[in-house]
């Protein structure tokens, strides 16, 4: 994994959530995008003490978790919440136009498989060019405050290229959907 962009605390928390989403879907084929609301762990534990108990978080540890105001957890949305009525769109931009983010969301993430030729992917100096005609696994996340983070994996790649807004169109559209829904 390469990390070209510097990480402040909110970005580091978002990057951790992006990697958690990437691990969650692992090698599953993705015929349509999957959507995740990003919620603050401290807010979830404060709103639901029974959740802390269910997770086995002791009171002292819950206080420590609450101290990390940036920690995020992804919550996968079902197809109806992500796509509205009807079938789930395969185009992530179309899905972002109709998504309804839940109240707990301080951000959102999407994961999809896309043809590299269909999207602009930011390539840093010294990195390899993306192979034409290949499908990329892309995870894009954003917070309402404008923080974005992305992970892009090449086919057969061992890890992800990580960075801010690696897929600018998706990052911008995701951020816009969060701000419009809020």
Secondary structure, DSSP 8 states (H G I E B T S, - for coil): -EE-S---HHHHHHHHHHHHHHHHHTT---SS-EEEEEEEHHHHHHH-HHHHHHTT--HHHHHHHHH-TT-EEEEE--HHHHH-SSS--SSHHHHHHH----TT-SEEEEEEEEEGGGS-----TTS----TT-EEEEEEEEETTS-EEEEEE-TT-SS-EEETTSSHHHHHHHHHHHHHH-
